Amino acid sequence: MTVTIDWISFLQVFVVALTGALLVVGFYAIAVRLLVRGGKVPVVAPAEFTDAIAIISEKERAKAAKAAARAAKKSPLTDGQKLVARIGAYISFALCGLAVLGGLILIVIQ
């Protein structure tokens, strides 16, 4: 019994997987960057775990909210520039989603 490997197919899968990963991560990073420049800082409130993993105090929660508000006020852009940055961020998030959908379609079709 002999096992043969189709190296061309292996290379195709590798290139498609690498390209897909780069597209998704790249579009997501660009979107988050534009979102921050647009004044919409994506701050996630610290989670409170009851399993004794970590418990966030009200003081720490208020501090995180203050930091997010300060970061949103620091943008030197005009309102029009902020709007363009936010629209660019939403477009980039959409492109990220399309890259994921394209990968799923490739999986289903093949």
MMTF fields as JSON, N, C-alpha, C and O atoms, coordinates in Angstrom:
{
  "mmtfVersion": "1.0.0",
  "mmtfProducer": "UNKNOWN",
  "numBonds": 439,
  "numAtoms": 440,
  "numGroups": 110,
  "numChains": 1,
  "numModels": 1,
  "chainsPerModel": [1],
  "groupsPerChain": [110],
  "chainIdList": ["A"],
  "bondAtomList": [4, 2, 8, 6, 12, 10, 16, 14, 20, 18, 24, 22, 28, 26, 32, 30, 36, 34, 40, 38, 44, 42, 48, 46, 52, 50, 56, 54, 60, 58, 64, 62, 68, 66, 72, 70, 76, 74, 80, 78, 84, 82, 88, 86, 92, 90, 96, 94, 100, 98, 104, 102, 108, 106, 112, 110, 116, 114, 120, 118, 124, 122, 128, 126, 132, 130, 136, 134, 140, 138, 144, 142, 148, 146, 152, 150, 156, 154, 160, 158, 164, 162, 168, 166, 172, 170, 176, 174, 180, 178, 184, 182, 188, 186, 192, 190, 196, 194, 200, 198, 204, 202, 208, 206, 212, 210, 216, 214, 220, 218, 224, 222, 228, 226, 232, 230, 236, 234, 240, 238, 244, 242, 248, 246, 252, 250, 256, 254, 260, 258, 264, 262, 268, 266, 272, 270, 276, 274, 280, 278, 284, 282, 288, 286, 292, 290, 296, 294, 300, 298, 304, 302, 308, 306, 312, 310, 316, 314, 320, 318, 324, 322, 328, 326, 332, 330, 336, 334, 340, 338, 344, 342, 348, 346, 352, 350, 356, 354, 360, 358, 364, 362, 368, 366, 372, 370, 376, 374, 380, 378, 384, 382, 388, 386, 392, 390, 396, 394, 400, 398, 404, 402, 408, 406, 412, 410, 416, 414, 420, 418, 424, 422, 428, 426, 432, 430, 436, 434],
  "bondOrderList": [1, 1, 1, 1, 1, 1, 1, 1, 1, 1, 1, 1, 1, 1, 1, 1, 1, 1, 1, 1, 1, 1, 1, 1, 1, 1, 1, 1, 1, 1, 1, 1, 1, 1, 1, 1, 1, 1, 1, 1, 1, 1, 1, 1, 1, 1, 1, 1, 1, 1, 1, 1, 1, 1, 1, 1, 1, 1, 1, 1, 1, 1, 1, 1, 1, 1, 1, 1, 1, 1, 1, 1, 1, 1, 1, 1, 1, 1, 1, 1, 1, 1, 1, 1, 1, 1, 1, 1, 1, 1, 1, 1, 1, 1, 1, 1, 1, 1, 1, 1, 1, 1, 1, 1, 1, 1, 1, 1, 1],
  "groupList": [{"groupName": "MET", "atomNameList": ["N", "CA", "C", "O"], "elementList": ["N", "C", "C", "O"], "formalChargeList": [0, 0, 0, 0], "bondAtomList": [1, 0, 2, 1, 3, 2], "bondOrderList": [1, 1, 2], "singleLetterCode": "M", "chemCompType": "L-PEPTIDE LINKING"}, {"groupName": "THR", "atomNameList": ["N", "CA", "C", "O"], "elementList": ["N", "C", "C", "O"], "formalChargeList": [0, 0, 0, 0], "bondAtomList": [1, 0, 2, 1, 3, 2], "bondOrderList": [1, 1, 2], "singleLetterCode": "T", "chemCompType": "L-PEPTIDE LINKING"}, {"groupName": "VAL", "atomNameList": ["N", "CA", "C", "O"], "elementList": ["N", "C", "C", "O"], "formalChargeList": [0, 0, 0, 0], "bondAtomList": [1, 0, 2, 1, 3, 2], "bondOrderList": [1, 1, 2], "singleLetterCode": "V", "chemCompType": "L-PEPTIDE LINKING"}, {"groupName": "ILE", "atomNameList": ["N", "CA", "C", "O"], "elementList": ["N", "C", "C", "O"], "formalChargeList": [0, 0, 0, 0], "bondAtomList": [1, 0, 2, 1, 3, 2], "bondOrderList": [1, 1, 2], "singleLetterCode": "I", "chemCompType": "L-PEPTIDE LINKING"}, {"groupName": "ASP", "atomNameList": ["N", "CA", "C", "O"], "elementList": ["N", "C", "C", "O"], "formalChargeList": [0, 0, 0, 0], "bondAtomList": [1, 0, 2, 1, 3, 2], "bondOrderList": [1, 1, 2], "singleLetterCode": "D", "chemCompType": "L-PEPTIDE LINKING"}, {"groupName": "TRP", "atomNameList": ["N", "CA", "C", "O"], "elementList": ["N", "C", "C", "O"], "formalChargeList": [0, 0, 0, 0], "bondAtomList": [1, 0, 2, 1, 3, 2], "bondOrderList": [1, 1, 2], "singleLetterCode": "W", "chemCompType": "L-PEPTIDE LINKING"}, {"groupName": "SER", "atomNameList": ["N", "CA", "C", "O"], "elementList": ["N", "C", "C", "O"], "formalChargeList": [0, 0, 0, 0], "bondAtomList": [1, 0, 2, 1, 3, 2], "bondOrderList": [1, 1, 2], "singleLetterCode": "S", "chemCompType": "L-PEPTIDE LINKING"}, {"groupName": "PHE", "atomNameList": ["N", "CA", "C", "O"], "elementList": ["N", "C", "C", "O"], "formalChargeList": [0, 0, 0, 0], "bondAtomList": [1, 0, 2, 1, 3, 2], "bondOrderList": [1, 1, 2], "singleLetterCode": "F", "chemCompType": "L-PEPTIDE LINKING"}, {"groupName": "LEU", "atomNameList": ["N", "CA", "C", "O"], "elementList": ["N", "C", "C", "O"], "formalChargeList": [0, 0, 0, 0], "bondAtomList": [1, 0, 2, 1, 3, 2], "bondOrderList": [1, 1, 2], "singleLetterCode": "L", "chemCompType": "L-PEPTIDE LINKING"}, {"groupName": "GLN", "atomNameList": ["N", "CA", "C", "O"], "elementList": ["N", "C", "C", "O"], "formalChargeList": [0, 0, 0, 0], "bondAtomList": [1, 0, 2, 1, 3, 2], "bondOrderList": [1, 1, 2], "singleLetterCode": "Q", "chemCompType": "L-PEPTIDE LINKING"}, {"groupName": "ALA", "atomNameList": ["N", "CA", "C", "O"], "elementList": ["N", "C", "C", "O"], "formalChargeList": [0, 0, 0, 0], "bondAtomList": [1, 0, 2, 1, 3, 2], "bondOrderList": [1, 1, 2], "singleLetterCode": "A", "chemCompType": "L-PEPTIDE LINKING"}, {"groupName": "GLY", "atomNameList": ["N", "CA", "C", "O"], "elementList": ["N", "C", "C", "O"], "formalChargeList": [0, 0, 0, 0], "bondAtomList": [1, 0, 2, 1, 3, 2], "bondOrderList": [1, 1, 2], "singleLetterCode": "G", "chemCompType": "PEPTIDE LINKING"}, {"groupName": "TYR", "atomNameList": ["N", "CA", "C", "O"], "elementList": ["N", "C", "C", "O"], "formalChargeList": [0, 0, 0, 0], "bondAtomList": [1, 0, 2, 1, 3, 2], "bondOrderList": [1, 1, 2], "singleLetterCode": "Y", "chemCompType": "L-PEPTIDE LINKING"}, {"groupName": "ARG", "atomNameList": ["N", "CA", "C", "O"], "elementList": ["N", "C", "C", "O"], "formalChargeList": [0, 0, 0, 0], "bondAtomList": [1, 0, 2, 1, 3, 2], "bondOrderList": [1, 1, 2], "singleLetterCode": "R", "chemCompType": "L-PEPTIDE LINKING"}, {"groupName": "LYS", "atomNameList": ["N", "CA", "C", "O"], "elementList": ["N", "C", "C", "O"], "formalChargeList": [0, 0, 0, 0], "bondAtomList": [1, 0, 2, 1, 3, 2], "bondOrderList": [1, 1, 2], "singleLetterCode": "K", "chemCompType": "L-PEPTIDE LINKING"}, {"groupName": "PRO", "atomNameList": ["N", "CA", "C", "O"], "elementList": ["N", "C", "C", "O"], "formalChargeList": [0, 0, 0, 0], "bondAtomList": [1, 0, 2, 1, 3, 2], "bondOrderList": [1, 1, 2], "singleLetterCode": "P", "chemCompType": "L-PEPTIDE LINKING"}, {"groupName": "GLU", "atomNameList": ["N", "CA", "C", "O"], "elementList": ["N", "C", "C", "O"], "formalChargeList": [0, 0, 0, 0], "bondAtomList": [1, 0, 2, 1, 3, 2], "bondOrderList": [1, 1, 2], "singleLetterCode": "E", "chemCompType": "L-PEPTIDE LINKING"}, {"groupName": "CYS", "atomNameList": ["N", "CA", "C", "O"], "elementList": ["N", "C", "C", "O"], "formalChargeList": [0, 0, 0, 0], "bondAtomList": [1, 0, 2, 1, 3, 2], "bondOrderList": [1, 1, 2], "singleLetterCode": "C", "chemCompType": "L-PEPTIDE LINKING"}],
  "groupTypeList": [0, 1, 2, 1, 3, 4, 5, 3, 6, 7, 8, 9, 2, 7, 2, 2, 10, 8, 1, 11, 10, 8, 8, 2, 2, 11, 7, 12, 10, 3, 10, 2, 13, 8, 8, 2, 13, 11, 11, 14, 2, 15, 2, 2, 10, 15, 10, 16, 7, 1, 4, 10, 3, 10, 3, 3, 6, 16, 14, 16, 13, 10, 14, 10, 10, 14, 10, 10, 10, 13, 10, 10, 14, 14, 6, 15, 8, 1, 4, 11, 9, 14, 8, 2, 10, 13, 3, 11, 10, 12, 3, 6, 7, 10, 8, 17, 11, 8, 10, 2, 8, 11, 11, 8, 3, 8, 3, 2, 3, 9],
  "groupIdList": [1, 2, 3, 4, 5, 6, 7, 8, 9, 10, 11, 12, 13, 14, 15, 16, 17, 18, 19, 20, 21, 22, 23, 24, 25, 26, 27, 28, 29, 30, 31, 32, 33, 34, 35, 36, 37, 38, 39, 40, 41, 42, 43, 44, 45, 46, 47, 48, 49, 50, 51, 52, 53, 54, 55, 56, 57, 58, 59, 60, 61, 62, 63, 64, 65, 66, 67, 68, 69, 70, 71, 72, 73, 74, 75, 76, 77, 78, 79, 80, 81, 82, 83, 84, 85, 86, 87, 88, 89, 90, 91, 92, 93, 94, 95, 96, 97, 98, 99, 100, 101, 102, 103, 104, 105, 106, 107, 108, 109, 110],
  "secStructList": [7, 7, 7, 7, 7, 7, 2, 2, 2, 2, 2, 2, 2, 2, 2, 2, 2, 2, 2, 2, 2, 2, 2, 2, 2, 2, 2, 2, 2, 2, 2, 2, 2, 2, 2, 2, 2, 6, 6, 7, 7, 7, 7, 7, 7, 7, 7, 7, 7, 1, 1, 1, 1, 7, 7, 7, 7, 2, 2, 2, 2, 2, 2, 2, 2, 2, 2, 2, 2, 2, 2, 2, 2, 6, 7, 7, 1, 7, 2, 2, 2, 2, 2, 2, 2, 2, 2, 2, 2, 2, 2, 2, 2, 2, 2, 2, 2, 2, 2, 2, 2, 2, 2, 2, 2, 2, 2, 2, 2, 7],
  "xCoordList": [0.845, 0.0, 0.89, 1.786, 0.623, 1.424, 0.558, -0.563, 1.099, 0.397, 1.053, 2.263, 0.248, 0.769, 0.106, -1.067, 0.87, 0.377, 0.355, 1.342, -0.773, -0.902, -0.412, -1.166, 0.85, 1.487, 0.915, 0.911, 0.441, -0.161, -1.44, -1.666, -2.274, -3.497, -3.164, -3.826, -2.16, -1.723, -1.28, -1.617, -0.531, -0.068, -1.246, -1.255, -2.231, -3.416, -4.175, -4.581, -4.363, -5.066, -4.283, -4.867, -2.975, -2.128, -2.242, -2.404, -2.159, -2.216, -3.584, -3.666, -4.646, -5.997, -6.202, -6.781, -5.746, -5.909, -5.106, -5.598, -3.891, -3.057, -3.653, -3.691, -4.113, -4.729, -6.004, -6.225, -6.823, -8.049, -7.761, -8.423, -6.781, -6.436, -5.908, -6.26, -5.073, -4.539, -5.641, -5.629, -6.582, -7.68, -8.55, -8.872, -8.924, -9.808, -9.122, -9.704, -7.899, -7.189, -6.884, -7.006, -6.488, -6.169, -7.373, -7.29, -8.491, -9.695, -10.199, -10.674, -10.098, -10.553, -9.675, -10.183, -8.353, -7.442, -7.669, -7.673, -7.856, -8.125, -9.443, -9.538, -10.453, -11.755, -11.673, -12.243, -10.977, -10.864, -10.083, -10.437, -9.029, -8.24, -9.086, -9.037, -9.854, -10.709, -11.821, -12.218, -12.312, -13.351, -12.812, -13.51, -11.599, -10.984, -10.749, -11.018, -10.247, -10.022, -11.335, -11.359, -12.415, -13.719, -14.393, -15.503, -13.759, -14.306, -15.181, -15.767, -15.288, -16.097, -15.143, -14.902, -14.618, -13.657, -14.368, -15.262, -13.983, -14.655, -14.132, -13.253, -14.671, -14.254, -15.278, -16.475, -14.805, -15.674, -15.535, -14.43, -16.647, -16.604, -16.053, -16.382, -15.221, -14.661, -15.767, -16.725, -15.619, -16.61, -16.391, -15.27, -17.461, -17.373, -17.674, -18.787, -16.674, -16.819, -17.126, -16.437, -18.139, -18.51, -17.801, -17.969, -17.012, -16.332, -14.995, -14.135, -14.811, -13.585, -12.393, -11.249, -12.643, -11.541, -11.042, -9.855, -11.948, -11.623, -12.921, -13.926, -12.889, -14.068, -13.672, -12.72, -14.394, -14.102, -14.921, -16.132, -14.234, -14.936, -15.613, -15.313, -16.515, -17.201, -16.206, -16.36, -15.194, -14.166, -13.413, -13.172, -13.045, -12.338, -13.239, -12.776, -14.506, -15.46, -15.625, -15.653, -15.733, -15.868, -14.598, -14.667, -13.437, -12.166, -12.073, -11.59, -12.522, -12.503, -13.459, -13.139, -14.606, -15.563, -15.02, -15.219, -14.329, -13.711, -12.624, -12.52, -11.827, -10.752, -11.322, -10.757, -12.422, -13.057, -13.598, -13.472, -14.194, -14.739, -13.615, -13.751, -12.503, -11.356, -10.764, -10.422, -10.642, -10.075, -10.964, -10.456, -12.265, -13.186, -13.089, -13.298, -12.774, -12.68, -11.355, -11.271, -10.327, -8.996, -8.831, -7.795, -9.768, -9.613, -9.482, -10.339, -8.412, -8.219, -8.99, -8.87, -9.768, -10.462, -11.731, -12.326, -12.121, -13.388, -14.53, -14.31, -15.737, -16.89, -17.015, -17.366, -16.731, -16.802, -15.758, -16.044, -14.549, -13.492, -13.83, -13.541, -14.435, -14.849, -15.909, -15.879, -16.843, -17.888, -17.288, -17.676, -16.343, -15.683, -14.923, -14.939, -14.255, -13.521, -14.472, -14.177, -15.621, -16.594, -17.172, -17.342, -17.476, -17.997, -16.95, -17.277, -15.685, -14.601, -14.472, -14.197, -14.671, -14.607, -15.729, -15.504, -16.928, -18.044, -17.852, -18.195, -17.305, -17.016, -15.966, -16.069, -14.954, -13.905, -14.441, -14.046, -15.34, -15.971, -16.786, -16.8, -17.461, -18.246, -17.332, -17.658, -16.193, -15.233, -14.674, -14.416, -14.49, -14.033, -15.083, -14.746, -16.336, -17.415, -17.525, -17.784, -17.326, -17.362, -16.213, -16.38, -15.057, -13.933, -14.259, -13.923, -14.909, -15.307, -16.358, -16.274, -17.343, -18.37, -17.768, -18.168, -16.812, -16.138, -15.429, -15.456, -14.793, -14.137, -15.133, -14.886, -16.272, -17.307, -17.87, -18.134, -18.05, -18.566, -17.558, -17.943, -16.277, -15.26, -15.298, -15.122, -15.529, -15.598, -16.81, -16.707, -17.958, -19.186, -19.142, -19.553, -18.642, -18.621, -17.629, -17.927, -16.483, -15.463, -15.785, -15.066],
  "yCoordList": [-1.175, 0.0, 1.238, 1.382, 2.121, 3.315, 4.557, 4.652, 5.479, 6.733, 7.806, 8.022, 8.463, 9.55, 10.86, 10.895, 11.898, 13.216, 14.099, 14.199, 14.731, 15.676, 17.035, 17.785, 17.337, 18.531, 19.813, 20.846, 19.768, 20.96, 21.33, 22.504, 20.347, 20.614, 21.102, 21.999, 20.523, 20.957, 22.417, 23.193, 22.789, 24.162, 25.112, 26.222, 24.687, 25.522, 25.781, 26.911, 24.753, 24.911, 25.825, 26.669, 25.668, 26.515, 27.98, 28.85, 28.256, 29.639, 30.26, 31.412, 29.51, 30.032, 30.279, 31.298, 29.379, 29.558, 30.763, 31.545, 30.91, 32.034, 33.354, 34.331, 33.385, 34.595, 34.953, 36.118, 33.97, 34.226, 34.759, 35.689, 34.178, 34.646, 36.076, 36.9, 36.364, 37.719, 38.734, 39.839, 38.372, 39.281, 39.56, 40.713, 38.51, 38.687, 39.516, 40.474, 39.159, 39.889, 41.313, 42.249, 41.484, 42.815, 43.741, 44.875, 43.272, 44.104, 44.416, 45.521, 43.452, 43.687, 44.733, 45.623, 44.626, 45.589, 46.989, 47.961, 47.097, 48.403, 48.969, 50.162, 48.117, 48.578, 49.093, 50.137, 48.381, 48.825, 50.135, 51.038, 50.235, 51.47, 52.653, 53.722, 52.476, 53.555, 53.883, 55.04, 52.869, 53.099, 53.966, 54.859, 53.715, 54.512, 55.936, 56.897, 56.076, 57.418, 58.171, 59.4, 57.45, 58.071, 58.434, 58.967, 58.164, 58.546, 57.506, 57.776, 56.337, 55.257, 54.202, 53.173, 54.461, 53.552, 52.287, 52.352, 51.127, 49.88, 49.358, 48.497, 49.875, 49.44, 48.455, 48.741, 47.321, 46.301, 46.394, 46.341, 46.529, 46.614, 45.315, 44.233, 45.419, 44.201, 43.283, 43.723, 42.029, 41.045, 40.683, 40.708, 40.356, 39.938, 38.452, 38.015, 37.691, 36.249, 35.859, 36.283, 35.069, 34.662, 33.381, 32.922, 32.803, 31.555, 31.795, 30.914, 32.969, 33.338, 33.42, 33.35, 33.567, 33.768, 35.196, 35.431, 36.133, 37.543, 38.285, 38.073, 39.134, 39.935, 41.389, 41.853, 42.099, 43.492, 44.363, 44.196, 45.287, 46.172, 47.303, 47.536, 47.991, 49.131, 50.241, 50.951, 50.383, 51.405, 51.124, 52.04, 49.875, 49.505, 49.674, 50.092, 49.354, 49.51, 50.993, 51.349, 51.848, 53.287, 53.838, 54.706, 53.336, 53.787, 53.434, 54.24, 52.253, 51.841, 52.698, 53.05, 53.034, 53.877, 55.287, 55.889, 55.824, 57.143, 57.148, 58.092, 56.105, 56.012, 55.978, 56.581, 55.285, 55.222, 56.586, 56.986, 57.298, 58.625, 59.603, 60.415, 59.531, 60.4, 60.108, 61.029, 58.841, 58.464, 58.937, 59.313, 58.927, 59.372, 60.878, 61.352, 61.634, 63.095, 63.555, 64.693, 62.72, 63.135, 63.235, 63.723, 62.811, 62.773, 64.187, 65.033, 64.454, 65.79, 65.993, 67.045, 65.013, 65.079, 65.934, 66.075, 66.494, 67.223, 66.208, 65.007, 66.713, 65.804, 65.083, 63.903, 65.787, 65.158, 64.054, 62.996, 64.307, 63.295, 62.084, 60.945, 62.337, 61.227, 60.371, 59.143, 61.034, 60.311, 59.443, 58.286, 59.997, 59.231, 58.044, 56.952, 58.255, 57.163, 56.063, 54.879, 56.456, 55.447, 54.681, 53.465, 55.383, 54.696, 53.73, 52.608, 54.17, 53.283, 52.062, 50.959, 52.26, 51.138, 50.144, 48.934, 50.649, 49.751, 49.003, 47.825, 49.684, 49.016, 47.936, 46.849, 48.238, 47.258, 46.052, 44.918, 46.292, 45.17, 44.322, 43.095, 44.99, 44.251, 43.412, 42.268, 43.972, 43.213, 42.023, 40.964, 42.204, 41.102, 39.983, 38.806, 40.358, 39.374, 38.694, 37.493, 39.464, 38.868, 37.885, 36.866, 38.184, 37.252, 35.936, 34.858, 36.033, 34.823, 34.058, 32.836, 34.771, 34.104, 33.465, 32.371, 34.147, 33.565, 32.276, 31.321, 32.244, 31.007, 29.897, 28.744, 30.242, 29.222, 28.696, 27.502, 29.603, 29.179, 28.236, 27.237, 28.568, 27.675, 26.292, 25.277, 26.262, 24.98, 24.171, 22.97, 24.837, 24.144, 23.66, 22.537, 24.51, 24.146, 23.015, 22.088, 23.088, 22.06, 20.867, 19.869],
  "zCoordList": [0.0, 0.0, 0.0, 0.832, -0.948, -1.097, -0.881, -1.38, -0.142, 0.101, -0.762, -0.696, -1.56, -2.38, -1.951, -1.578, -2.013, -1.617, -2.853, -3.581, -3.075, -4.177, -3.665, -3.045, -3.931, -3.386, -3.973, -3.304, -5.193, -5.794, -5.048, -4.753, -4.743, -3.98, -2.577, -2.055, -1.977, -0.65, -0.688, 0.206, -1.715, -1.861, -2.088, -1.556, -2.868, -3.1, -1.803, -1.533, -1.015, 0.259, 1.181, 1.861, 1.211, 2.06, 1.659, 2.515, 0.359, -0.126, 0.158, 0.584, -0.075, 0.172, 1.667, 2.044, 2.511, 3.963, 4.459, 5.272, 3.976, 4.386, 3.903, 4.652, 2.672, 2.126, 2.897, 3.226, 3.176, 3.931, 5.323, 5.785, 5.99, 7.332, 7.289, 8.134, 6.315, 6.197, 5.895, 6.437, 5.044, 4.725, 5.949, 6.238, 6.659, 7.819, 8.895, 9.404, 9.244, 10.292, 9.849, 10.64, 8.595, 8.093, 8.069, 8.54, 7.525, 7.487, 8.896, 9.156, 9.796, 11.173, 11.859, 12.542, 11.677, 12.292, 11.742, 12.498, 10.438, 9.827, 10.358, 10.647, 10.484, 10.966, 12.395, 12.709, 13.255, 14.652, 14.717, 15.475, 13.927, 13.905, 13.44, 14.049, 12.379, 11.891, 12.892, 13.03, 13.577, 14.575, 15.71, 16.19, 16.135, 17.194, 16.697, 17.418, 15.465, 14.913, 14.747, 14.816, 14.531, 14.366, 15.674, 15.663, 16.788, 18.086, 18.743, 19.791, 18.166, 18.758, 19.323, 18.693, 20.486, 21.084, 21.534, 22.377, 20.983, 21.371, 22.703, 22.74, 23.78, 25.111, 25.637, 25.676, 26.029, 26.602, 28.113, 28.653, 28.771, 30.228, 30.792, 30.305, 31.811, 32.393, 32.891, 33.527, 32.597, 33.023, 34.481, 34.988, 35.121, 36.512, 36.58, 36.288, 36.968, 37.052, 38.488, 39.416, 38.663, 40.019, 40.44, 41.57, 39.543, 39.866, 40.553, 40.556, 41.13, 41.834, 40.891, 41.339, 39.579, 38.644, 38.795, 39.019, 38.673, 38.853, 39.125, 38.446, 40.097, 40.405, 40.249, 40.877, 39.42, 39.12, 40.065, 40.205, 40.701, 41.62, 40.848, 39.677, 41.51, 40.893, 40.565, 39.571, 41.402, 41.177, 39.875, 39.087, 39.649, 38.418, 37.197, 36.136, 37.343, 36.247, 35.891, 34.713, 36.901, 36.658, 36.016, 35.146, 36.444, 35.878, 34.394, 33.599, 34.017, 32.615, 31.787, 30.652, 32.327, 31.622, 31.427, 30.371, 32.449, 32.341, 31.272, 30.49, 31.242, 30.245, 28.832, 27.92, 28.648, 27.332, 26.925, 25.768, 27.867, 27.567, 27.233, 26.317, 27.971, 27.685, 26.318, 25.576, 25.985, 24.689, 23.551, 22.495, 23.737, 22.687, 22.469, 21.353, 23.515, 23.405, 22.794, 22.333, 22.775, 22.348, 20.84, 20.389, 20.058, 18.609, 18.042, 18.297, 17.269, 16.691, 15.385, 14.757, 14.975, 13.695, 13.792, 14.86, 12.661, 12.607, 12.567, 12.411, 12.709, 12.698, 11.357, 11.315, 10.266, 8.944, 8.786, 8.224, 9.286, 9.213, 10.083, 9.716, 11.221, 12.085, 11.39, 11.469, 10.711, 9.998, 8.895, 8.732, 8.138, 7.08, 7.667, 7.098, 8.806, 9.453, 9.91, 9.753, 10.48, 10.918, 9.741, 9.816, 8.65, 7.466, 6.919, 6.53, 6.89, 6.456, 7.361, 6.887, 8.666, 9.604, 9.328, 9.332, 9.09, 8.822, 7.508, 7.404, 6.508, 5.237, 5.436, 4.868, 6.245, 6.496, 7.271, 7.002, 8.234, 8.93, 7.952, 8.044, 7.019, 6.021, 5.127, 4.809, 4.723, 3.91, 4.682, 4.109, 5.978, 6.832, 6.829, 6.699, 6.969, 6.928, 5.574, 5.497, 4.5, 3.161, 2.954, 2.282, 3.524, 3.413, 4.126, 3.636, 5.273, 5.999, 5.199, 5.069, 4.665, 3.857, 2.608, 2.211, 1.994, 0.829, 1.17, 0.394, 2.333, 2.771, 3.015, 2.661, 3.626, 3.85, 2.538, 2.395, 1.584, 0.276, -0.408, -1.015, -0.299, -0.871, -0.226, -0.901, 1.079, 1.78, 1.325, 1.077, 1.219, 0.86, -0.59, -0.885, -1.495, -2.909, -3.173, -3.926, -2.57, -2.82, -1.97, -2.009]
}
